[in-house]
Amino acid sequence: MSGFLLPVSAAFALAGLAFGAAYFALLRYSVERYTEGGSRLLIAVLALGRIAAAAAFFGVAVQFGPLPALSALLGLLLARLLALRAAARRLPA
C-alpha cells in the first residue's frame, strides 16, 4: 500500500499545481473582464465553472485517500503563491 501511496501523492501534487495554474489564470481573466465592464453572465459562468472544477478535482483526490488530497491542496497552494508573485510583478512601482 505505501509503495502505491507516494507516487500517487506526487502525481496529485503536480496535478494540483497544474489545476491551480489554470484556476488562477481563469480568475485573473475574470477579474480583467469585470474591471473592463465585461459580461456579468460570462463572469458568473466562469466563477461557477471554477468552483465546480475544484469540487470535482478534490473529489477525485479524496477517493485516493487523505495524503493524495493534501498533496493536491499543496500543489494548488503553490500555484496560488506563484500567481500572486506574478501579479505583484505586474503592479506599477
Secondary structure, DSSP 4 states (H G I P E B T S, - for coil): -HHHHHHHHHHHHHHHHHHHHHHHHHHHHHHHHHHTT--HHHHHHHHHHHHHHHHHHHHHHHHT-HHHHHHHHHHHHHHHHHHHHHHHHHS--
